[in-house]
């Protein structure tokens, strides 16, 4: 059995070195690195543009406000928003790109991706936006023509209207 003197030495050593031991223990604990969330391009938009993009209720003079609020940098970000995982963000971005029309041609690549989205509303909004922008017919017309066979009637209608704005008449299709 240890003597009182030996125990007293151990206690003194422990008290003396406890800050060092705590520091060493702290340094040996695993460090959890915070992993950034998935890239969300809509967060890089200005606050007003985000509010206009995700608005649920009608806004007075909506198109005028969008024209004033969306800058050229926002147009690029809206094009990137078409790669978002959220259908709501994709649809809002497509609508805004259609409203800014000729300035929206920088977002055409994103809109073409939007034509292949799973969500019917995203495909429809992308088709309408491409029709309003009226740029890149060599890429847009074949993609819009494929949408004429879509399972959603709303998407088919939007694609037909967009093709009409390009001056392309859809072929007469026999209804099933």
ChimeraX commands (.cxc) that place a marker at each C-alpha (Angstrom):
marker #1 position 0.00,0.00,0.00 radius 0.5
marker #1 position 1.38,3.42,-0.96 radius 0.5
marker #1 position 2.33,5.70,1.82 radius 0.5
marker #1 position 0.74,9.07,2.41 radius 0.5
marker #1 position 3.92,10.76,1.22 radius 0.5
marker #1 position 3.79,8.94,-2.13 radius 0.5
marker #1 position 0.11,9.81,-2.61 radius 0.5
marker #1 position 0.81,13.40,-1.72 radius 0.5
marker #1 position 3.49,13.53,-4.46 radius 0.5
marker #1 position 1.09,12.07,-7.01 radius 0.5
marker #1 position -1.55,14.64,-6.12 radius 0.5
marker #1 position 0.97,17.47,-6.40 radius 0.5
marker #1 position 2.14,16.17,-9.79 radius 0.5
marker #1 position -1.42,15.77,-10.99 radius 0.5
marker #1 position -2.36,19.30,-9.91 radius 0.5
marker #1 position 0.82,20.69,-11.44 radius 0.5
marker #1 position 0.41,18.92,-14.77 radius 0.5
marker #1 position -3.39,18.89,-15.08 radius 0.5
marker #1 position -3.49,21.93,-17.41 radius 0.5
marker #1 position -0.91,20.23,-19.64 radius 0.5
marker #1 position -2.82,16.96,-19.57 radius 0.5
marker #1 position -6.07,18.74,-20.39 radius 0.5
marker #1 position -4.43,20.55,-23.26 radius 0.5
marker #1 position -2.95,17.32,-24.57 radius 0.5
marker #1 position -6.31,15.59,-24.28 radius 0.5
marker #1 position -7.95,18.50,-26.09 radius 0.5
marker #1 position -5.46,18.25,-28.93 radius 0.5
marker #1 position -5.97,14.51,-29.25 radius 0.5
marker #1 position -9.74,14.71,-29.61 radius 0.5
marker #1 position -10.98,14.41,-33.18 radius 0.5
marker #1 position -11.67,17.70,-34.86 radius 0.5
marker #1 position -14.94,17.88,-36.74 radius 0.5
marker #1 position -14.54,19.98,-39.83 radius 0.5
marker #1 position -17.66,21.80,-40.85 radius 0.5
marker #1 position -18.54,20.74,-44.36 radius 0.5
marker #1 position -20.11,23.50,-46.42 radius 0.5
marker #1 position -23.68,22.91,-47.47 radius 0.5
marker #1 position -24.44,22.08,-51.06 radius 0.5
marker #1 position -23.79,24.97,-53.42 radius 0.5
marker #1 position -26.92,27.08,-53.63 radius 0.5
marker #1 position -26.54,29.74,-56.35 radius 0.5
marker #1 position -29.82,31.42,-55.40 radius 0.5
marker #1 position -28.15,32.67,-52.21 radius 0.5
marker #1 position -25.80,34.81,-54.32 radius 0.5
marker #1 position -28.69,36.79,-55.76 radius 0.5
marker #1 position -29.65,40.12,-54.28 radius 0.5
marker #1 position -32.37,40.00,-51.62 radius 0.5
marker #1 position -34.99,41.67,-53.82 radius 0.5
marker #1 position -34.36,39.32,-56.73 radius 0.5
marker #1 position -34.67,36.30,-54.39 radius 0.5
marker #1 position -37.95,37.65,-53.05 radius 0.5
marker #1 position -39.29,38.22,-56.57 radius 0.5
marker #1 position -38.12,34.77,-57.64 radius 0.5
marker #1 position -39.80,32.92,-54.78 radius 0.5
marker #1 position -42.91,35.10,-54.42 radius 0.5
marker #1 position -46.07,33.14,-53.65 radius 0.5
marker #1 position -48.59,35.95,-54.02 radius 0.5
marker #1 position -49.15,38.39,-56.88 radius 0.5
marker #1 position -46.96,41.48,-56.74 radius 0.5
marker #1 position -48.17,44.74,-58.31 radius 0.5
marker #1 position -46.10,45.72,-61.36 radius 0.5
marker #1 position -44.19,42.46,-61.07 radius 0.5
marker #1 position -42.51,42.56,-64.47 radius 0.5
marker #1 position -41.43,46.18,-64.06 radius 0.5
marker #1 position -39.92,45.42,-60.67 radius 0.5
marker #1 position -38.09,42.42,-62.09 radius 0.5
marker #1 position -36.70,44.49,-64.99 radius 0.5
marker #1 position -35.36,47.09,-62.54 radius 0.5
marker #1 position -34.07,44.65,-59.92 radius 0.5
marker #1 position -32.26,42.05,-62.05 radius 0.5
marker #1 position -28.71,43.06,-62.97 radius 0.5
marker #1 position -26.46,41.38,-65.53 radius 0.5
marker #1 position -24.67,39.52,-62.73 radius 0.5
marker #1 position -28.05,38.31,-61.47 radius 0.5
marker #1 position -28.82,36.96,-64.94 radius 0.5
marker #1 position -25.73,34.74,-64.77 radius 0.5
marker #1 position -26.73,33.56,-61.29 radius 0.5
marker #1 position -30.29,32.87,-62.46 radius 0.5
marker #1 position -28.85,30.67,-65.20 radius 0.5
marker #1 position -26.89,28.80,-62.54 radius 0.5
marker #1 position -30.05,28.49,-60.44 radius 0.5
marker #1 position -31.44,26.20,-63.13 radius 0.5
marker #1 position -29.04,23.55,-61.79 radius 0.5
marker #1 position -30.57,23.79,-58.31 radius 0.5
marker #1 position -32.15,20.72,-56.75 radius 0.5
marker #1 position -35.21,22.74,-55.77 radius 0.5
marker #1 position -37.96,22.83,-58.43 radius 0.5
marker #1 position -39.27,26.04,-56.86 radius 0.5
marker #1 position -35.91,27.77,-57.37 radius 0.5
marker #1 position -35.65,26.43,-60.93 radius 0.5
marker #1 position -39.15,27.60,-61.83 radius 0.5
marker #1 position -38.61,31.05,-60.29 radius 0.5
marker #1 position -35.30,31.48,-62.10 radius 0.5
marker #1 position -36.87,30.47,-65.43 radius 0.5
marker #1 position -39.71,32.97,-64.95 radius 0.5
marker #1 position -37.31,35.82,-64.17 radius 0.5
marker #1 position -35.07,34.95,-67.13 radius 0.5
marker #1 position -38.13,35.08,-69.38 radius 0.5
marker #1 position -39.14,38.47,-68.01 radius 0.5
marker #1 position -35.75,40.09,-68.57 radius 0.5
marker #1 position -35.97,38.77,-72.17 radius 0.5
marker #1 position -32.95,39.87,-74.25 radius 0.5
marker #1 position -30.72,40.24,-71.20 radius 0.5
marker #1 position -31.71,36.68,-70.31 radius 0.5
marker #1 position -29.82,35.20,-73.25 radius 0.5
marker #1 position -26.88,34.63,-70.89 radius 0.5
marker #1 position -29.09,32.14,-69.07 radius 0.5
marker #1 position -30.18,30.14,-72.13 radius 0.5
marker #1 position -27.91,27.20,-71.28 radius 0.5
marker #1 position -29.62,26.89,-67.90 radius 0.5
marker #1 position -33.05,27.10,-69.49 radius 0.5
marker #1 position -32.13,24.32,-71.90 radius 0.5
marker #1 position -31.24,22.20,-68.85 radius 0.5
marker #1 position -34.59,23.20,-67.36 radius 0.5
marker #1 position -36.39,21.64,-70.33 radius 0.5
marker #1 position -35.15,18.26,-69.10 radius 0.5
marker #1 position -36.20,18.75,-65.45 radius 0.5
marker #1 position -38.44,16.21,-63.73 radius 0.5
marker #1 position -40.97,18.81,-62.64 radius 0.5
marker #1 position -43.68,19.74,-65.16 radius 0.5
marker #1 position -43.82,23.35,-63.98 radius 0.5
marker #1 position -40.06,23.79,-64.42 radius 0.5
marker #1 position -40.19,22.42,-67.98 radius 0.5
marker #1 position -43.16,24.65,-68.78 radius 0.5
marker #1 position -41.56,27.80,-67.30 radius 0.5
marker #1 position -38.30,27.06,-69.13 radius 0.5
marker #1 position -40.13,26.67,-72.44 radius 0.5
marker #1 position -42.02,29.95,-71.94 radius 0.5
marker #1 position -38.80,31.75,-71.01 radius 0.5
marker #1 position -36.99,30.46,-74.10 radius 0.5
marker #1 position -39.88,31.65,-76.23 radius 0.5
marker #1 position -39.75,35.13,-74.71 radius 0.5
marker #1 position -35.98,35.41,-75.02 radius 0.5
marker #1 position -35.98,34.17,-78.63 radius 0.5
marker #1 position -32.24,33.46,-78.74 radius 0.5
marker #1 position -30.28,30.39,-79.91 radius 0.5
marker #1 position -32.98,28.84,-82.12 radius 0.5
marker #1 position -30.52,26.17,-83.34 radius 0.5
marker #1 position -30.41,24.74,-79.79 radius 0.5
marker #1 position -33.85,25.70,-78.49 radius 0.5
marker #1 position -36.06,24.54,-81.38 radius 0.5
marker #1 position -35.01,20.84,-81.28 radius 0.5
marker #1 position -35.37,20.75,-77.50 radius 0.5
marker #1 position -38.77,22.44,-77.62 radius 0.5
marker #1 position -39.90,20.10,-80.40 radius 0.5
marker #1 position -39.15,17.12,-78.14 radius 0.5
marker #1 position -41.42,18.66,-75.50 radius 0.5
marker #1 position -44.39,18.47,-77.86 radius 0.5
marker #1 position -44.57,14.77,-76.92 radius 0.5
marker #1 position -44.43,15.48,-73.18 radius 0.5
marker #1 position -46.92,13.72,-70.90 radius 0.5
marker #1 position -48.10,17.07,-69.49 radius 0.5
marker #1 position -50.53,19.08,-71.59 radius 0.5
marker #1 position -49.30,22.32,-69.98 radius 0.5
marker #1 position -45.73,21.60,-71.06 radius 0.5
marker #1 position -46.90,20.76,-74.58 radius 0.5
marker #1 position -48.81,24.06,-74.78 radius 0.5
marker #1 position -45.83,26.08,-73.51 radius 0.5
marker #1 position -43.51,24.36,-75.99 radius 0.5
marker #1 position -45.91,25.03,-78.89 radius 0.5
marker #1 position -46.17,28.73,-77.93 radius 0.5
marker #1 position -42.39,29.00,-77.65 radius 0.5
marker #1 position -41.94,27.38,-81.05 radius 0.5
marker #1 position -44.44,29.82,-82.51 radius 0.5
marker #1 position -42.36,32.72,-81.15 radius 0.5
marker #1 position -39.34,31.28,-83.01 radius 0.5
marker #1 position -41.45,31.17,-86.17 radius 0.5
marker #1 position -41.56,27.38,-86.19 radius 0.5
marker #1 position -44.91,25.68,-86.57 radius 0.5
marker #1 position -45.22,22.38,-84.76 radius 0.5
marker #1 position -46.11,19.47,-87.03 radius 0.5
marker #1 position -49.72,18.36,-86.83 radius 0.5
marker #1 position -49.88,15.48,-84.44 radius 0.5
marker #1 position -52.63,12.93,-84.29 radius 0.5
marker #1 position -54.30,12.97,-80.92 radius 0.5
marker #1 position -54.46,9.57,-79.19 radius 0.5
marker link #1:1,2 radius 0.2
marker link #1:2,3 radius 0.2
marker link #1:3,4 radius 0.2
marker link #1:4,5 radius 0.2
marker link #1:5,6 radius 0.2
marker link #1:6,7 radius 0.2
marker link #1:7,8 radius 0.2
marker link #1:8,9 radius 0.2
marker link #1:9,10 radius 0.2
marker link #1:10,11 radius 0.2
marker link #1:11,12 radius 0.2
marker link #1:12,13 radius 0.2
marker link #1:13,14 radius 0.2
marker link #1:14,15 radius 0.2
marker link #1:15,16 radius 0.2
marker link #1:16,17 radius 0.2
marker link #1:17,18 radius 0.2
marker link #1:18,19 radius 0.2
marker link #1:19,20 radius 0.2
marker link #1:20,21 radius 0.2
marker link #1:21,22 radius 0.2
marker link #1:22,23 radius 0.2
marker link #1:23,24 radius 0.2
marker link #1:24,25 radius 0.2
marker link #1:25,26 radius 0.2
marker link #1:26,27 radius 0.2
marker link #1:27,28 radius 0.2
marker link #1:28,29 radius 0.2
marker link #1:29,30 radius 0.2
marker link #1:30,31 radius 0.2
marker link #1:31,32 radius 0.2
marker link #1:32,33 radius 0.2
marker link #1:33,34 radius 0.2
marker link #1:34,35 radius 0.2
marker link #1:35,36 radius 0.2
marker link #1:36,37 radius 0.2
marker link #1:37,38 radius 0.2
marker link #1:38,39 radius 0.2
marker link #1:39,40 radius 0.2
marker link #1:40,41 radius 0.2
marker link #1:41,42 radius 0.2
marker link #1:42,43 radius 0.2
marker link #1:43,44 radius 0.2
marker link #1:44,45 radius 0.2
marker link #1:45,46 radius 0.2
marker link #1:46,47 radius 0.2
marker link #1:47,48 radius 0.2
marker link #1:48,49 radius 0.2
marker link #1:49,50 radius 0.2
marker link #1:50,51 radius 0.2
marker link #1:51,52 radius 0.2
marker link #1:52,53 radius 0.2
marker link #1:53,54 radius 0.2
marker link #1:54,55 radius 0.2
marker link #1:55,56 radius 0.2
marker link #1:56,57 radius 0.2
marker link #1:57,58 radius 0.2
marker link #1:58,59 radius 0.2
marker link #1:59,60 radius 0.2
marker link #1:60,61 radius 0.2
marker link #1:61,62 radius 0.2
marker link #1:62,63 radius 0.2
marker link #1:63,64 radius 0.2
marker link #1:64,65 radius 0.2
marker link #1:65,66 radius 0.2
marker link #1:66,67 radius 0.2
marker link #1:67,68 radius 0.2
marker link #1:68,69 radius 0.2
marker link #1:69,70 radius 0.2
marker link #1:70,71 radius 0.2
marker link #1:71,72 radius 0.2
marker link #1:72,73 radius 0.2
marker link #1:73,74 radius 0.2
marker link #1:74,75 radius 0.2
marker link #1:75,76 radius 0.2
marker link #1:76,77 radius 0.2
marker link #1:77,78 radius 0.2
marker link #1:78,79 radius 0.2
marker link #1:79,80 radius 0.2
marker link #1:80,81 radius 0.2
marker link #1:81,82 radius 0.2
marker link #1:82,83 radius 0.2
marker link #1:83,84 radius 0.2
marker link #1:84,85 radius 0.2
marker link #1:85,86 radius 0.2
marker link #1:86,87 radius 0.2
marker link #1:87,88 radius 0.2
marker link #1:88,89 radius 0.2
marker link #1:89,90 radius 0.2
marker link #1:90,91 radius 0.2
marker link #1:91,92 radius 0.2
marker link #1:92,93 radius 0.2
marker link #1:93,94 radius 0.2
marker link #1:94,95 radius 0.2
marker link #1:95,96 radius 0.2
marker link #1:96,97 radius 0.2
marker link #1:97,98 radius 0.2
marker link #1:98,99 radius 0.2
marker link #1:99,100 radius 0.2
marker link #1:100,101 radius 0.2
marker link #1:101,102 radius 0.2
marker link #1:102,103 radius 0.2
marker link #1:103,104 radius 0.2
marker link #1:104,105 radius 0.2
marker link #1:105,106 radius 0.2
marker link #1:106,107 radius 0.2
marker link #1:107,108 radius 0.2
marker link #1:108,109 radius 0.2
marker link #1:109,110 radius 0.2
marker link #1:110,111 radius 0.2
marker link #1:111,112 radius 0.2
marker link #1:112,113 radius 0.2
marker link #1:113,114 radius 0.2
marker link #1:114,115 radius 0.2
marker link #1:115,116 radius 0.2
marker link #1:116,117 radius 0.2
marker link #1:117,118 radius 0.2
marker link #1:118,119 radius 0.2
marker link #1:119,120 radius 0.2
marker link #1:120,121 radius 0.2
marker link #1:121,122 radius 0.2
marker link #1:122,123 radius 0.2
marker link #1:123,124 radius 0.2
marker link #1:124,125 radius 0.2
marker link #1:125,126 radius 0.2
marker link #1:126,127 radius 0.2
marker link #1:127,128 radius 0.2
marker link #1:128,129 radius 0.2
marker link #1:129,130 radius 0.2
marker link #1:130,131 radius 0.2
marker link #1:131,132 radius 0.2
marker link #1:132,133 radius 0.2
marker link #1:133,134 radius 0.2
marker link #1:134,135 radius 0.2
marker link #1:135,136 radius 0.2
marker link #1:136,137 radius 0.2
marker link #1:137,138 radius 0.2
marker link #1:138,139 radius 0.2
marker link #1:139,140 radius 0.2
marker link #1:140,141 radius 0.2
marker link #1:141,142 radius 0.2
marker link #1:142,143 radius 0.2
marker link #1:143,144 radius 0.2
marker link #1:144,145 radius 0.2
marker link #1:145,146 radius 0.2
marker link #1:146,147 radius 0.2
marker link #1:147,148 radius 0.2
marker link #1:148,149 radius 0.2
marker link #1:149,150 radius 0.2
marker link #1:150,151 radius 0.2
marker link #1:151,152 radius 0.2
marker link #1:152,153 radius 0.2
marker link #1:153,154 radius 0.2
marker link #1:154,155 radius 0.2
marker link #1:155,156 radius 0.2
marker link #1:156,157 radius 0.2
marker link #1:157,158 radius 0.2
marker link #1:158,159 radius 0.2
marker link #1:159,160 radius 0.2
marker link #1:160,161 radius 0.2
marker link #1:161,162 radius 0.2
marker link #1:162,163 radius 0.2
marker link #1:163,164 radius 0.2
marker link #1:164,165 radius 0.2
marker link #1:165,166 radius 0.2
marker link #1:166,167 radius 0.2
marker link #1:167,168 radius 0.2
marker link #1:168,169 radius 0.2
marker link #1:169,170 radius 0.2
marker link #1:170,171 radius 0.2
marker link #1:171,172 radius 0.2
marker link #1:172,173 radius 0.2
marker link #1:173,174 radius 0.2
marker link #1:174,175 radius 0.2
marker link #1:175,176 radius 0.2
view
